[in-house]
Amino acid sequence: MKVVDGTPPNFEEILMAFPGADGVGVMFCYGDTIYAPGRTSVADHFHAHEAIHAIQQGDDPAGWWKVYITSPAFRLEQEIPAHRAEYEFRCKDMPRKHRRRLLRETAGKLASPLYGSLISVGKAKAALRA
């Protein structure tokens, strides 16, 4: 996937639905491109996360985003495998004793207000382990 220092084509629509989406470190997948405002490179575990979204979007990223923005259930359904891919990627190089902290951190992101606080941290942990 290519990385672009900028915002995706539908950024205004995203911001209207998710006011915190312009925060530091927030990235967006649109098709085969990762939009990473303020960056020209992205850590490998984020590539793993965004690659899942690229697959999910298929050849209709605009349509995927429309549903993602309007349907909390769809959004959660899409984010769980992306966060799981990110978590699993990071786990492969991490000592076992540090994985609990990483699970809590990743689950906290999945349960965050950025995505609409759609799941509790406990349920997010369970979903990431599945």
N, C-alpha and C positions, 0 to 999 in steps of 0.2 A: 504494500500500500504506500502511496506517496503521502508526504506530510506537507501541509501548506500552513504558513504563518498567516492566518486570517480566519474569517468566519464563513460558515456555509451559506449557500444561496438563500436559505429560508431562515436566516438568523433572527430577523425581526419577529417572525411568527413564533420562533422558539422562545425568545425573550418575553413575549406577551404571555406565554403559557407558563414559563419557568423564569421568574424574575432573577433568580440567582445564577442563571446560566452564563452570565458574563463574568463570573468570579475567576479568580486566579486558579489555573490548573484545569479548568473545564475544557474538554475536547469534544469534538463532534465527528461522527462518521457520516459521510454523504457519498454513497456509491463506493468507489475504490480509493477515496481520499479521506485522510484524517485532517480535519481543520483544528489547528492548535494555536489559538491566538497568543502571540508573544513568543512562540517557539519555532525552531526549525528542525528539532529532533524530538522524538518521543521514546520513552523507555520501552523495552521489549514487552514487558507485561501489559502495557497499555495497547501495544500492537495486537497482542493476543485478544484482548477485550474488544477492540474496535474491529478486528477481523471477523468476529462473530456477527457483529452488526452488519458488516458488508455482505456476508452470506445471507443474513436475514432479509436485507433490502433487495437482494437479487438485482433485477434490471429495472426496479421501480423505487428508487430512493425517495422520490417526492411523495408517492403514495404511502410508503412505509411511514414516513415522518408525519403525514396527516393523521394516520391511525395512532401512532405513538403519542402524539400531542393530545389527542382527544380521548383516548381510552386508557385509563389507569390500569385496568386488568391486562391489556395488551402490553403496556409499558413494562409492567412487572414481569410478564411472561418473556419478554425480550431481554430484560436486564439480568435475570437470574443466570442464564447460560453464559452471558458475556462476563459477568463478575466471577462465575465459576472458572472460566477459562483464565482469567487474570490471576485468580487465587492459585489455581493448579500450576500455572507457569512459574509463579514466584516460589511455590513450595518445592519445586524440584531442585533448587539450589540453596534451600534453607535448612539448617539443622532442625530436626524434629521438635526440639524443645522450644523453638521460636514460632512454630506454626500456629499455636493457640492465639498468640498475639496478632499474627497476620490474619487469622480467621476473624477475630473480633474487629480488626481494622477494616477488612473488606466487607464484612456484614454491616458495619456501621455506615459505610458509604452507600451500600445498597438500600439501607433503611433511612437514608438521609432525606431532608426536605427537598434537596435538588430533584429527586425523582417523585416527590409528593408524599413522602413518609408512608409508603404503601404497605410496609411490612415491618414487624418488630425486629429488633436485632437478633433475638433468640430464634425467630422463624427464619431470618435471613441466614444465620449460621447453619441451621438444619438444611436449608435449600442448597447452600454451597457445598455441604458435605455429601449430598445425594448423588 
